[in-house]
């Protein structure tokens, strides 16, 4: 059983998580600064794929509902444009063993 669990893709593992979504995002990006960013590190570093870029406007799209609350985006952003807070009490990701 454990070998089968270890062979699952990250997408398969993420699909097993549950979320208690808040009405309000705990992630906020400074779109003005994001538009100047060429690296778009947040879209690469986030294991849950929370960040993407609108191909037409160039704006950063934030799907906070999928956030694993790891904080990697805030740390990796070279311009410090991501304001990251924990979701309001009772909201956010619910891990399997918590």
N, C-alpha and C positions, 0 to 999 in steps of 0.2 A: 504494500500500500504506500509506504513512504517513497519508494523509487518512482512510482507513478506520480505522486504529488510533486516530487522534485523535477520531473520532466515537463510539467505544465509551463506554458508560456506566461509571460507577465500579464498579458491580456486575459488569459484564463483565470489567473489568480485574482486580478483586479475585479473580475466579474463576480467573485464570491463575496465581496465586501458590501456592506449595507451603509446607507447614508440617511441621516436625519437632516434634511435640507432646511436651511433657514431661508426666510424671504429676502434677507439682506446678505450681500456678498461680504466676506471677510478679506477679500483680495481687491486691491485697487491699483490700477496702473495709471501713470501719468502719460496720457496719450501723446502729448506734445513731445516729450522726450523719447517715447517709444518709436515715434515716426522717424526720428533721426538715427535710431539704432539699426545697424546693418547686420549684426550678429544674430539677433533674435534668440539669444541663449535660453530664454525661458521656454521656448517651444521645443528645445532639445533636451534640457535638463529635467523637466517635469516627468516623473514616471507615469503619471495618470493622464497626460495629454491635456492638461487644463488650458494651456495657452495655444492659440493659433493666430494666424494673421489673415485678415480679410484681404484678398488679392486685389480688390478694386480700390478700397480706401486706404489700405496699408495699416489700418488700425489693428491693435492687438485685441483679440477676442478672449474673454476670460470665462470659462465654464467652471465656476467655483464649486458647483455641486459635486464635482468629481475629485476634489482636492483631498489628498492623503494627509495634509497638515505636516508635511516633512520640512517645509521652509527652504527647500533647495532653490526655489526660484528667487527668493529674496537674497540669498547668499550669492548666487551665480550672476545676477543681473549686474553687468559692468557699470551701469549708470545709476543704480539705486532708485529705479523708478517704481518698484513694486512695494506698495504698503501692504504688509501682511500682518494679520492679527488672528488669534484663535476665533473660531466661530462662536456665536453667542451660546450661552449655556444650554446644553441638551441638544445642540446641533452639531453637524459634522459627521465624519467617518466613524463607523462602529466596527472596531476590529473583532475578529473571530474569537479571540481569547480574552477579551476585556470584559 
